[in-house]
Amino acid sequence: MSWHLEPLIGFDLETTGTEPREARIVTAAIVEVRGADVVARHNWLADPGIRIPAQASAVHGISSEHAASQGRPAAEVADEIAETLAAHWRRGVPVVAYNAAFDLTLLAAELRRHHLPSLSDRLDGAAIGPVVDPYTIDRFVDRYRKGKRTLEAVCVEYGVVLESAHDAGADALAAARLAVAIAERHPQVALLEPAELHERQIQWYAQWAADFQRFLREKGTADAVIDGVWPLRELAPAQG
């Protein structure tokens, strides 16, 4: 049976910013789905320990005051998210995240910030995965399609209902359902085993990054650098 007909774990973070090594978790969701059914949901609200910029609050609707008064300590939230993901990976269940390199790198940075075990540590030193990233897969299988590649836009393309964009639970569920929809439209994706699909995405993302970097440099941005590492970017060396 193809991976998209088996259990999948949707994952999403809403955060304080757009730089994954610096931004903090505000809300998070992990949604377990099988087919059209939602099997389990986990949701978190964190106190990020810093003020949430107005532009970030405008996206996800969480103010600094609300997060500080109602959110749980960021270290507890990051630890629980990481342990939940690791538990699914230990069972061999794919984690689906739209633009996974952002969410997983941000989570890894939070774990380091709070001196918690890394994702790899929780897997006895093994690499994380399998990860399914509809963003990366869609860019490969439909490379020349015009238009935006936001979660909202790609959900429209594949007929997936996104109930409330930038709500972590809604985005996590939509990502999982989008992975299924892409697999159904593109049998070459559905036929891959999860581990092989993970490895293919490493290659696809690196090729996209190299092509995009070359494009930017040809257009005049001579120093453009696009990070081609997926699904977990390198963190800055630990201080001290």
ABEGO torsion letter per residue (X at the ends): XBAAABBBBBBBBBBABABAAABBBABBBBBBBBEABBABBBBBBBBAGBBBBAAAAAAAGBBAAAAAAABBBAAAAAAAAAAAAAAAAAAGBBBBBBGAAAAAAAAAAAAAAAGBBBAAAAAGGBBBOBBBBAAAAAAAABAABBEBABAAAAAAAAGBBBABBGBAAAAAAAAAAAAAAAAAABAAAAABBAAAAAAAAAAAAAAAAAAAAAAAAAAGBAABBBBABOABBBBBBBBX
